[in-house]
Amino acid sequence: LCIQLNQQSLQKAVKSHKN
């Protein structure tokens, strides 16, 4: 569960960083 949440957060951060 923790990992799943972390993965989602990471993906969001990567998208934000790309922008």
Buried (B, 14 or more C-beta within 10 A) or exposed (E): EEEEEEEEEEEEEEEEEEE
